[in-house]
Amino acid sequence: MHGLQKSPNTRWKVRRNAILNECGRHGARISNVAGSVAVLYSFYEYFADALDVDKALPADVNFSLSPLIAGFCTGATYKATAGPRVAALAGTIGLGCVGITNAIYLAIGLPQGATGFLFF
């Protein structure tokens, strides 16, 4: 969208080049964010597994607490510099995303993480 708006000419070749330039600029930023979030999530999930936080749950519960904790901590850490309220909101969003993904896995009947991240 930005490439089409910033295009200095209406010719297709110029517009295509403007679109590719904008994709290169914004794509790098998005991929850096995604990579940082993935590393944070992996770290927090490993740490929660190492502490064995799932012992706090009853034996008949079908889900793990580690991914939920990792989702909350990832969001809170990623937005920690924006203040405690924003960090808590981002942590809650992270917890919600992981919780929804786990609920979908549970509804389908797949073990958590059996097909990779978000069914891929």
C-alpha positions as CSV (number, residue, x, y, z in Angstrom):
1,M,0.0,0.0,0.0
2,H,2.8,2.4,0.9
3,G,4.6,1.5,-2.3
4,L,1.6,2.4,-4.4
5,Q,1.1,5.7,-2.5
6,K,4.8,6.7,-2.7
7,S,5.2,5.8,-6.4
8,P,6.4,8.9,-8.3
9,N,4.9,7.7,-11.6
10,T,1.9,5.7,-12.8
11,R,3.9,3.3,-15.0
12,W,3.7,-0.3,-13.9
13,K,7.5,-0.8,-13.7
14,V,8.0,2.2,-11.5
15,R,5.1,1.2,-9.2
16,R,6.3,-2.4,-9.0
17,N,9.8,-1.1,-8.0
18,A,8.2,1.2,-5.3
19,I,6.2,-1.8,-3.9
20,L,9.3,-4.0,-3.7
21,N,11.3,-1.2,-2.0
22,E,8.6,-0.7,0.6
23,C,8.3,-4.5,1.2
24,G,12.1,-4.7,1.7
25,R,12.0,-1.9,4.2
26,H,9.0,-3.1,6.2
27,G,9.7,-6.8,5.8
28,A,13.0,-6.6,7.5
29,R,11.5,-4.9,10.5
30,I,8.7,-7.4,10.8
31,S,11.1,-10.3,10.5
32,N,13.3,-8.9,13.3
33,V,10.3,-8.5,15.6
34,A,9.1,-12.1,14.8
35,G,12.6,-13.5,15.5
36,S,13.0,-11.6,18.8
37,V,9.6,-12.8,20.0
38,A,10.3,-16.4,19.0
39,V,13.6,-16.4,20.9
40,L,12.0,-14.8,24.0
41,Y,9.1,-17.3,23.9
42,S,11.5,-20.3,23.6
43,F,13.6,-19.0,26.5
44,Y,10.6,-18.5,28.8
45,E,9.0,-21.9,27.9
46,Y,12.3,-23.7,28.5
47,F,12.7,-21.9,31.9
48,A,9.1,-22.8,32.9
49,D,9.6,-26.4,31.9
50,A,12.9,-26.4,33.9
51,L,11.1,-25.2,36.9
52,D,8.4,-27.8,36.3
53,V,5.5,-25.4,36.9
54,D,3.0,-28.1,35.6
55,K,3.2,-29.8,39.1
56,A,0.8,-27.1,40.3
57,L,-2.0,-28.5,38.1
58,P,-4.2,-31.4,38.9
59,A,-3.4,-34.7,37.2
60,D,-6.5,-34.8,35.1
61,V,-5.9,-31.4,33.3
62,N,-5.1,-31.8,29.6
63,F,-3.0,-28.7,29.0
64,S,0.4,-27.4,30.1
65,L,0.9,-24.2,32.0
66,S,4.4,-23.6,30.6
67,P,3.3,-22.2,27.2
68,L,0.8,-19.8,28.9
69,I,3.5,-18.5,31.2
70,A,5.9,-18.1,28.3
71,G,3.3,-16.2,26.3
72,F,2.6,-13.8,29.1
73,C,6.3,-13.3,29.9
74,T,7.2,-12.8,26.2
75,G,4.6,-10.1,25.7
76,A,5.5,-8.4,29.0
77,T,9.2,-8.4,28.3
78,Y,8.8,-7.2,24.7
79,K,6.9,-4.1,25.8
80,A,8.6,-3.6,29.2
81,T,10.1,-0.3,28.1
82,A,6.7,1.2,27.5
83,G,5.7,1.0,31.1
84,P,4.0,-1.5,33.4
85,R,0.5,-1.0,32.2
86,V,1.5,-1.5,28.5
87,A,3.7,-4.5,29.5
88,A,0.8,-6.1,31.4
89,L,-1.5,-5.6,28.4
90,A,1.1,-7.1,26.0
91,G,1.6,-10.0,28.3
92,T,-2.1,-10.6,28.5
93,I,-2.3,-10.5,24.7
94,G,0.5,-13.0,24.5
95,L,-1.2,-15.3,27.0
96,G,-4.5,-15.0,25.1
97,C,-2.8,-15.9,21.8
98,V,-1.2,-19.0,23.3
99,G,-4.3,-19.9,25.1
100,I,-6.4,-19.7,22.0
101,T,-3.9,-21.8,20.1
102,N,-3.9,-24.4,22.8
103,A,-7.7,-24.5,22.9
104,I,-7.8,-25.1,19.2
105,Y,-5.3,-27.9,19.5
106,L,-7.4,-29.4,22.4
107,A,-10.7,-29.1,20.4
108,I,-9.1,-30.8,17.3
109,G,-7.6,-33.5,19.5
110,L,-4.0,-32.9,18.6
111,P,-1.3,-32.9,21.3
112,Q,0.0,-29.4,21.9
113,G,2.8,-28.6,19.3
114,A,2.3,-31.8,17.3
115,T,2.2,-30.0,14.0
116,G,4.5,-27.1,14.8
117,F,3.5,-23.5,15.4
118,L,-0.1,-22.6,14.5
119,F,-0.8,-25.8,12.4
120,F,2.2,-25.4,10.1
